[in-house]
Amino acid sequence: MTEFELRGITKRFPGVVACNGVNLDIESGVLHCIVGENGAGKTTLMSLLYGLLQPDKGDIFVRGQPTTIASPLHAIELGLGMVHQEFKLFPSLTVAENVVFRSEPTRLGWIDRKAANRKVEELAESYGLEVDPRARVEDLSVGVLQRVEILKALYREASVLILDEPTAVLTPQERDRLFEVMRRLRDSGRTIVFITHKLAEVMAVADRITVLRDGKVVSDLDPETTTPEEISRHMTGRDLKPVTATPGVGDGELVLEVDSLHVEGRHGLMAVADVSFGVRAGEVVGVAAVAGNGQSELVESIAGLRPVASGTIRLQGHDITHSDVESRRSIGLSYIPEDRHRVGTAAAASVAENLLMGYQEEQSLRKGRWFDGEAVDHHAETLTDDYDIRVSDSGVVAGTLSGGNLQRVILAREMSHDSPLVIAQQPTRGVDIGAIEFIHTELLAARNRGRAILLVSAELTEIQDLATRILVMYEGRIVAELPPDVDEAEIGLHMTGASGGG
């Protein structure tokens, strides 16, 4: 049976056609993967299906009947559930209270909490979701929060469940558990629409694959007869070559030295506790950790954005423990932050101005006290060409750029200066596979030129592909140092403290 049919769906935004005459059938009891680069139209299409947006043109059929899906509440009534990348939960409430919100069981006119706990517990057990209904959401790991979101949809009897990039913040073990849940849901007759850019995951779980490019469906593929290479070719329109590090690098001079570092996090608690390590010229040191285990505070303390409680940080032999950001950059530190909007760029400034940030005092860009306009323009034009920043001119306001384009602006600014140390924090988060290939190539080229790279990433495949060695953090401490060819399951065990190494 066909649950939903989309016919000729078109949606325009100023200057762009996000969906262009899309035809899509979503069959009952199928695990249907939808893949495509950033801007291909995946999220827009799912937002149209879920009632968050309305199409400019085209029709949606629900179980054969033409339907206008007016809102998410209407979509839920029609049997649709959606788990967004950013969870929609109340931290101070329990799991059960979140799940039954707006549909609470009652007794004598009052909310029946015992009934709510019992119903959620039974639902969780029937699908292997392993959630304590009485636990407070603010105390749960990311993997468990995702299960709560799935339970919310199942409680409302969703027959079609849309999962938008659900594995982005999961450990390998949590990811594999999610896949088991997805298969169990499919086997019960439900339909799973799985949006991801990770092609290995597509091949592992998909019954059917739809590829979008430039707002159009360019292929429907059978996982039994296709390959990751074919999928990526449909997504990008070209062949992509895998980027992997070559072994035997990393015996250069010590560029970054961190010794017995302690850094405070929220509520005065130590987010980083007694961390020591070094990064040498010509190596990529990868840091793997589940979100919230001190990796962000570690990077911020090295970059000068967070004070150090105790311990020392040395860059090129200089003690920079309490130095300001400008001093660290002048000694030789480049920083690609995880938040490209709030930290990495100024939204109201032009691309050219963003490319200057942190390097305003370079004499090649100045005439005495003033900027040399011709040199600044040439600097911006060179970087936009070299890093394929897709803008009509460098005077375009940075806040109007797509996420992938904005990331290229940051990459261009930080990589074009020959800083001995590059800190790359989630450098490929939210960018498409073509941009990922480009960023990986740039990082490895910098390493091969003798720069030291500290790479922090939630993507274990990224760390394994690029790193010379891997440091695993758990609860603010480094609990393991591993070679890049280690099995990712072992990395995951250290990341969760299950190995006993912490």
Secondary structure per residue as TSV (DSSP state, phi and psi in degrees):
chain	resnum	aa	ss	phi	psi
A	1	M	-	360.0	140.5
A	2	T	E	-89.5	121.4
A	3	E	E	-76.8	-51.9
A	4	F	E	-135.0	141.2
A	5	E	E	-127.3	131.0
A	6	L	E	-112.7	126.8
A	7	R	E	-127.0	116.4
A	8	G	E	61.9	34.5
A	9	I	E	-73.2	123.4
A	10	T	E	-127.6	135.2
A	11	K	E	-140.2	123.2
A	12	R	E	-110.0	143.1
A	13	F	E	-121.8	164.2
A	14	P	T	-52.2	117.8
A	15	G	T	83.7	-1.2
A	16	V	E	-150.6	144.6
A	17	V	E	-102.1	104.0
A	18	A	E	-72.8	-40.4
A	19	C	E	-129.9	131.3
A	20	N	E	-128.0	89.7
A	21	G	E	64.8	44.0
A	22	V	E	-77.3	131.3
A	23	N	E	-113.2	128.9
A	24	L	E	-151.9	130.9
A	25	D	E	-109.9	134.3
A	26	I	E	-116.2	109.3
A	27	E	E	-87.5	152.4
A	28	S	T	-70.4	139.5
A	29	G	T	71.8	26.4
A	30	V	-	-121.9	143.0
A	31	L	E	-96.1	100.0
A	32	H	E	-105.4	113.4
A	33	C	E	-92.7	135.0
A	34	I	E	-118.2	119.5
A	35	V	E	-125.4	159.1
A	36	G	E	167.2	161.3
A	37	E	-	-71.8	170.4
A	38	N	T	-56.9	135.1
A	39	G	T	83.3	3.4
A	40	A	S	-74.8	-19.3
A	41	G	S	112.2	5.3
A	42	K	H	-60.6	-54.6
A	43	T	H	-66.7	-39.9
A	44	T	H	-60.5	-44.3
A	45	L	H	-61.6	-44.6
A	46	M	H	-69.1	-33.1
A	47	S	H	-65.9	-35.2
A	48	L	H	-67.2	-42.3
A	49	L	H	-66.5	-33.8
A	50	Y	T	-89.7	1.5
A	51	G	T	83.5	9.1
A	52	L	S	-76.7	-26.4
A	53	L	S	-132.6	162.1
A	54	Q	-	-115.5	137.1
A	55	P	-	-69.8	149.2
A	56	D	S	-76.6	-27.1
A	57	K	E	-155.9	150.2
A	58	G	E	108.2	175.3
A	59	D	E	-132.4	148.3
A	60	I	E	-119.0	129.9
A	61	F	E	-112.9	129.8
A	62	V	E	-109.4	111.0
A	63	R	T	49.4	45.0
A	64	G	T	90.3	-9.4
A	65	Q	E	-105.2	129.8
A	66	P	E	-62.0	130.8
A	67	T	-	-141.9	138.5
A	68	T	-	-98.9	114.3
A	69	I	-	-86.5	101.6
A	70	A	-	-77.6	-25.4
A	71	S	S	-165.5	167.8
A	72	P	H	-59.2	-35.5
A	73	L	H	-63.5	-39.1
A	74	H	H	-65.2	-41.3
A	75	A	H	-60.1	-41.1
A	76	I	H	-63.3	-41.2
A	77	E	H	-61.2	-29.5
A	78	L	T	-85.5	-1.4
A	79	G	T	98.5	17.0
A	80	L	E	-100.4	138.9
A	81	G	E	-130.5	146.5
A	82	M	E	-135.9	130.7
A	83	V	E	-105.6	110.0
A	84	H	-	-80.7	164.7
A	85	Q	S	-62.5	-38.2
A	86	E	S	-101.4	118.2
A	87	F	-	-67.3	145.8
A	88	K	-	-108.5	73.6
A	89	L	-	-127.8	155.7
A	90	F	-	-94.9	110.6
A	91	P	T	-59.6	-34.2
A	92	S	T	-81.8	-9.8
A	93	L	S	-94.5	163.8
A	94	T	B	-77.7	170.9
A	95	V	H	-57.7	-50.2
A	96	A	H	-61.9	-41.1
A	97	E	H	-63.0	-37.2
A	98	N	H	-67.7	-42.4
A	99	V	H	-65.9	-42.7
A	100	V	H	-92.8	2.0
A	101	F	T	-51.2	129.1
A	102	R	T	74.0	-3.4
A	103	S	S	-137.4	42.0
A	104	E	-	-71.0	139.6
A	105	P	-	-70.0	143.4
A	106	T	E	-125.8	159.4
A	107	R	E	-146.0	119.5
A	108	L	T	57.1	35.8
A	109	G	T	85.5	-1.0
A	110	W	E	-115.3	155.2
A	111	I	E	-64.5	128.4
A	112	D	-	-93.9	92.5
A	113	R	H	-67.0	-34.7
A	114	K	H	-63.6	-42.3
A	115	A	H	-65.4	-39.5
A	116	A	H	-62.6	-47.1
A	117	N	H	-60.1	-42.8
A	118	R	H	-65.8	-44.7
A	119	K	H	-64.2	-43.0
A	120	V	H	-67.1	-39.9
A	121	E	H	-62.8	-43.8
A	122	E	H	-64.7	-41.0
A	123	L	H	-65.2	-43.5
A	124	A	H	-63.0	-43.4
A	125	E	H	-65.9	-36.8
A	126	S	H	-68.4	-22.2
A	127	Y	T	-115.7	11.3
A	128	G	T	65.5	35.7
A	129	L	-	-90.0	-10.2
A	130	E	-	45.9	67.8
A	131	V	-	-131.5	136.1
A	132	D	-	-85.9	113.3
A	133	P	T	-64.2	-19.2
A	134	R	T	-91.2	-8.5
A	135	A	S	-71.5	145.5
A	136	R	B	-80.4	138.3
A	137	V	G	-60.0	-37.1
A	138	E	G	-64.3	-15.4
A	139	D	G	-98.0	3.9
A	140	L	S	-100.6	153.2
A	141	S	-	-73.7	166.8
A	142	V	H	-61.4	-41.1
A	143	G	H	-60.6	-39.4
A	144	V	H	-72.0	-37.6
A	145	L	H	-57.9	-38.4
A	146	Q	H	-64.0	-39.2
A	147	R	H	-63.1	-36.4
A	148	V	H	-62.1	-42.6
A	149	E	H	-62.5	-39.6
A	150	I	H	-65.4	-41.0
A	151	L	H	-61.6	-37.9
A	152	K	H	-57.0	-43.5
A	153	A	H	-69.7	-41.4
A	154	L	H	-67.9	-35.5
A	155	Y	H	-61.1	-31.9
A	156	R	T	-91.4	14.7
A	157	E	T	61.2	42.3
A	158	A	-	-66.1	129.9
A	159	S	S	-94.0	-20.5
A	160	V	E	-124.9	125.6
A	161	L	E	-118.6	119.3
A	162	I	E	-96.8	123.7
A	163	L	E	-114.8	114.1
A	164	D	E	-97.7	107.3
A	165	E	S	47.0	56.9
A	166	P	T	-73.9	-16.1
A	167	T	T	-100.0	5.9
A	168	A	T	-59.3	-29.9
A	169	V	T	-122.3	23.1
A	170	L	-	-103.6	148.8
A	171	T	-	-72.4	165.0
A	172	P	H	-55.5	-38.4
A	173	Q	H	-68.1	-41.8
A	174	E	H	-65.2	-38.9
A	175	R	H	-61.5	-47.0
A	176	D	H	-64.1	-36.1
A	177	R	H	-66.4	-39.5
A	178	L	H	-61.9	-41.7
A	179	F	H	-61.7	-38.6
A	180	E	H	-62.1	-42.2
A	181	V	H	-63.9	-43.8
A	182	M	H	-59.8	-43.3
A	183	R	H	-66.7	-38.8
A	184	R	H	-65.1	-40.1
A	185	L	H	-63.9	-44.0
A	186	R	H	-61.2	-43.3
A	187	D	H	-66.4	-20.9
A	188	S	T	-82.7	-2.2
A	189	G	T	106.0	-4.5
A	190	R	-	-80.8	159.5
A	191	T	E	-105.2	133.8
A	192	I	E	-114.2	123.5
A	193	V	E	-104.5	114.3
A	194	F	E	-113.8	112.1
A	195	I	E	-98.4	122.8
A	196	T	-	-156.0	159.7
A	197	H	S	-110.6	2.3
A	198	K	-	-91.8	105.4
A	199	L	H	-69.0	-29.5
A	200	A	H	-63.4	-35.7
A	201	E	H	-69.3	-39.1
A	202	V	H	-58.0	-47.3
A	203	M	H	-66.6	-27.0
A	204	A	H	-78.0	-30.6
A	205	V	H	-123.1	-18.5
A	206	A	-	-72.6	140.6
A	207	D	S	-93.8	-27.4
A	208	R	E	-151.2	144.0
A	209	I	E	-127.5	125.7
A	210	T	E	-113.8	129.2
A	211	V	E	-108.6	128.3
A	212	L	E	-107.2	141.7
A	213	R	E	-146.9	128.5
A	214	D	T	53.6	40.5
A	215	G	T	80.8	5.4
A	216	K	E	-124.4	151.9
A	217	V	E	-77.9	119.6
A	218	V	E	-104.5	-16.3
A	219	S	E	-167.5	149.5
A	220	D	E	-116.4	124.0
A	221	L	E	-122.9	151.3
A	222	D	-	-101.1	120.8
A	223	P	T	-59.6	-21.6
A	224	E	T	-71.7	-23.9
A	225	T	T	-119.9	-0.6
A	226	T	-	-108.1	177.8
A	227	T	-	-135.6	160.7
A	228	P	H	-57.5	-35.1
A	229	E	H	-64.3	-41.2
A	230	E	H	-66.3	-41.1
A	231	I	H	-61.4	-47.0
A	232	S	H	-64.8	-33.0
A	233	R	H	-66.0	-40.6
A	234	H	H	-66.2	-37.7
A	235	M	H	-67.1	-41.1
A	236	T	H	-106.1	-18.8
A	237	G	S	79.2	11.8
A	238	R	S	-153.6	168.5
A	239	D	-	-84.4	132.9
A	240	L	-	-107.7	137.8
A	241	K	-	-99.1	134.1
A	242	P	-	-63.6	139.9
A	243	V	-	-107.4	116.7
A	244	T	-	-134.1	150.8
A	245	A	-	-74.1	151.7
A	246	T	-	-94.3	144.5
A	247	P	S	-74.4	172.8
A	248	G	S	79.0	22.4
A	249	V	-	-113.9	150.6
A	250	G	-	117.2	24.9
A	251	D	-	-108.3	21.5
A	252	G	S	-81.4	-169.8
A	253	E	-	-68.0	152.9
A	254	L	E	-73.1	116.4
A	255	V	E	-94.4	-48.5
A	256	L	E	-116.3	131.3
A	257	E	E	-131.1	118.8
A	258	V	E	-112.5	125.9
A	259	D	E	-129.9	118.5
A	260	S	E	50.5	46.4
A	261	L	E	-79.1	133.4
A	262	H	E	-126.1	129.7
A	263	V	E	-134.9	133.0
A	264	E	E	-79.3	145.1
A	265	G	-	-111.9	-140.0
A	266	R	G	-71.2	148.9
A	267	H	G	59.8	24.7
A	268	G	G	75.2	6.2
A	269	L	-	-83.6	151.8
A	270	M	E	-75.9	114.3
A	271	A	E	-84.5	-29.5
A	272	V	E	-123.6	125.4
A	273	A	E	-128.5	108.6
A	274	D	E	57.2	51.1
A	275	V	E	-95.0	130.0
A	276	S	E	-135.5	133.0
A	277	F	E	-170.3	170.2
A	278	G	E	-135.9	158.4
A	279	V	E	-129.0	125.7
A	280	R	E	-99.1	160.1
A	281	A	T	-60.2	134.0
A	282	G	T	83.0	20.9
A	283	E	-	-137.3	155.4
A	284	V	E	-112.0	114.9
A	285	V	E	-98.9	118.0
A	286	G	E	-93.9	139.2
A	287	V	E	-112.7	118.5
A	288	A	E	-110.6	133.2
A	289	A	-	-167.1	149.7
A	290	V	-	-69.6	144.1
A	291	A	T	-50.6	135.2
A	292	G	T	91.7	14.9
A	293	N	S	-107.8	21.5
A	294	G	S	100.4	-5.5
A	295	Q	H	-67.1	-36.0
A	296	S	H	-67.8	-43.7
A	297	E	H	-64.8	-36.2
A	298	L	H	-60.9	-49.9
A	299	V	H	-64.0	-44.1
A	300	E	H	-62.1	-35.5
A	301	S	H	-69.6	-36.9
A	302	I	H	-70.2	-37.4
A	303	A	H	-77.9	-11.8
A	304	G	T	92.4	14.5
A	305	L	S	-96.4	-6.4
A	306	R	S	-144.2	133.8
A	307	P	-	-68.9	153.7
A	308	V	-	-97.1	132.6
A	309	A	S	-76.9	-43.9
A	310	S	E	-162.3	166.5
A	311	G	E	97.7	-179.9
A	312	T	E	-133.5	151.9
A	313	I	E	-128.1	125.1
A	314	R	E	-119.9	135.3
A	315	L	E	-124.8	120.5
A	316	Q	T	54.7	34.4
A	317	G	T	84.8	-9.3
A	318	H	E	-89.7	135.7
A	319	D	E	-77.3	111.1
A	320	I	-	-111.8	16.8
A	321	T	T	-51.4	-41.4
A	322	H	T	-119.8	19.6
A	323	S	-	-77.0	155.5
A	324	D	-	-79.7	171.9
A	325	V	H	-61.4	-42.9
A	326	E	H	-60.0	-42.0
A	327	S	H	-64.2	-41.9
A	328	R	H	-64.0	-40.1
A	329	R	H	-68.0	-36.8
A	330	S	H	-69.0	-30.3
A	331	I	H	-74.1	-32.9
A	332	G	S	135.5	55.3
A	333	L	E	-126.9	125.2
A	334	S	E	-110.8	145.2
A	335	Y	E	-137.9	119.6
A	336	I	E	-102.7	101.0
A	337	P	-	-77.8	160.3
A	338	E	S	-72.6	-28.2
A	339	D	-	-101.2	95.6
A	340	R	I	-72.0	-19.9
A	341	H	I	-85.5	-52.2
A	342	R	I	-84.9	-31.1
A	343	V	I	-110.0	-40.5
A	344	G	I	-80.2	-25.8
A	345	T	-	-142.8	163.7
A	346	A	-	-106.1	112.7
A	347	A	T	-61.4	-35.1
A	348	A	T	-83.4	-11.6
A	349	A	S	-88.1	161.3
A	350	S	B	-75.6	167.2
A	351	V	H	-59.5	-43.3
A	352	A	H	-59.8	-42.6
A	353	E	H	-67.0	-38.3
A	354	N	H	-65.5	-34.4
A	355	L	H	-70.5	-17.4
A	356	L	H	-87.5	-21.3
A	357	M	T	-58.8	131.1
A	358	G	T	89.6	-11.7
A	359	Y	-	-129.4	27.7
A	360	Q	T	-65.5	-22.4
A	361	E	T	-90.8	0.5
A	362	E	-	-62.1	125.5
A	363	Q	G	-64.4	-27.3
A	364	S	G	-67.3	-14.6
A	365	L	G	-107.0	6.5
A	366	R	E	-127.8	157.7
A	367	K	E	-124.7	94.7
A	368	G	T	66.0	-122.7
A	369	R	T	-83.1	-9.4
A	370	W	E	-115.8	158.8
A	371	F	E	-70.1	145.9
A	372	D	-	-89.5	103.8
A	373	G	H	-55.8	-41.1
A	374	E	H	-65.7	-41.5
A	375	A	H	-67.3	-39.2
A	376	V	H	-64.5	-44.0
A	377	D	H	-62.9	-43.4
A	378	H	H	-63.3	-42.1
A	379	H	H	-58.2	-46.8
A	380	A	H	-67.9	-43.3
A	381	E	H	-63.5	-40.1
A	382	T	H	-61.8	-45.7
A	383	L	H	-70.7	-37.9
A	384	T	H	-65.0	-34.3
A	385	D	H	-71.9	-49.6
A	386	D	H	-63.1	-34.3
A	387	Y	T	-107.9	12.0
A	388	D	T	53.2	45.6
A	389	I	-	-79.9	116.0
A	390	R	-	-90.1	88.1
A	391	V	-	-135.5	154.7
A	392	S	S	-67.5	-36.9
A	393	D	S	-160.1	166.4
A	394	S	T	-75.5	-2.3
A	395	G	T	-84.2	-4.1
A	396	V	S	-62.1	140.1
A	397	V	B	-69.4	130.3
A	398	A	G	-61.4	-32.0
A	399	G	G	-65.4	-12.2
A	400	T	G	-91.8	-4.2
A	401	L	S	-81.5	154.2
A	402	S	-	-69.2	164.9
A	403	G	H	-59.3	-42.8
A	404	G	H	-66.0	-39.7
A	405	N	H	-67.2	-40.3
A	406	L	H	-63.9	-38.6
A	407	Q	H	-63.9	-34.6
A	408	R	H	-67.0	-33.5
A	409	V	H	-61.3	-47.4
A	410	I	H	-64.1	-44.9
A	411	L	H	-59.4	-44.8
A	412	A	H	-60.7	-46.0
A	413	R	H	-63.7	-44.0
A	414	E	H	-81.9	-31.7
A	415	M	H	-88.7	-18.3
A	416	S	S	-78.5	-13.8
A	417	H	S	-100.5	138.6
A	418	D	-	-83.3	52.9
A	419	S	-	-67.9	136.7
A	420	P	S	-62.3	-30.1
A	421	L	E	-118.8	131.1
A	422	V	E	-119.1	122.4
A	423	I	E	-100.4	117.8
A	424	A	E	-114.8	106.7
A	425	Q	E	-107.0	111.7
A	426	Q	S	49.5	54.2
A	427	P	T	-67.3	-19.6
A	428	T	T	-115.8	14.3
A	429	R	T	-63.2	125.4
A	430	G	T	74.9	13.9
A	431	V	-	-111.8	160.1
A	432	D	-	-83.9	175.1
A	433	I	H	-68.0	-28.7
A	434	G	H	-66.5	-43.6
A	435	A	H	-67.9	-36.0
A	436	I	H	-60.3	-46.3
A	437	E	H	-56.7	-44.5
A	438	F	H	-64.5	-46.6
A	439	I	H	-63.9	-44.0
A	440	H	H	-61.1	-42.4
A	441	T	H	-61.5	-41.9
A	442	E	H	-65.4	-41.9
A	443	L	H	-64.4	-42.6
A	444	L	H	-70.0	-34.6
A	445	A	H	-64.0	-40.1
A	446	A	H	-64.3	-42.7
A	447	R	H	-60.8	-42.8
A	448	N	H	-67.3	-22.1
A	449	R	T	-84.6	2.0
A	450	G	T	98.9	10.0
A	451	R	-	-82.8	151.8
A	452	A	E	-94.4	131.1
A	453	I	E	-118.5	125.5
A	454	L	E	-105.7	111.7
A	455	L	E	-109.2	120.2
A	456	V	E	-113.0	122.1
A	457	S	-	-149.0	144.8
A	458	A	S	-82.8	-9.9
A	459	E	-	-93.2	105.7
A	460	L	H	-64.7	-35.0
A	461	T	H	-63.6	-35.8
A	462	E	H	-63.7	-45.8
A	463	I	H	-63.9	-44.5
A	464	Q	H	-66.5	-34.0
A	465	D	H	-71.6	-32.2
A	466	L	H	-107.5	-28.1
A	467	A	-	-79.0	146.6
A	468	T	S	-79.1	-37.4
A	469	R	E	-152.0	160.7
A	470	I	E	-122.5	128.2
A	471	L	E	-102.8	130.9
A	472	V	E	-107.9	128.4
A	473	M	E	-106.7	141.3
A	474	Y	E	-146.3	124.4
A	475	E	T	50.4	45.1
A	476	G	T	83.7	0.0
A	477	R	E	-120.8	153.7
A	478	I	E	-83.6	116.5
A	479	V	E	-105.2	-9.7
A	480	A	E	-162.1	147.5
A	481	E	E	-121.2	123.4
A	482	L	E	-129.8	153.4
A	483	P	-	-75.8	156.8
A	484	P	T	-68.1	-19.9
A	485	D	T	-89.9	10.8
A	486	V	S	-67.4	151.8
A	487	D	-	-64.3	135.5
A	488	E	H	-63.0	-25.5
A	489	A	H	-63.0	-36.0
A	490	E	H	-68.2	-39.7
A	491	I	H	-59.7	-44.6
A	492	G	H	-60.8	-37.3
A	493	L	H	-63.8	-43.0
A	494	H	H	-66.7	-36.5
A	495	M	H	-63.7	-28.4
A	496	T	T	-101.6	2.4
A	497	G	T	75.6	7.5
A	498	A	T	-79.3	-12.3
A	499	S	T	-81.1	-15.0
A	500	G	S	85.0	-0.2
A	501	G	-	-76.0	-15.6
A	502	G	-	-92.5	360.0
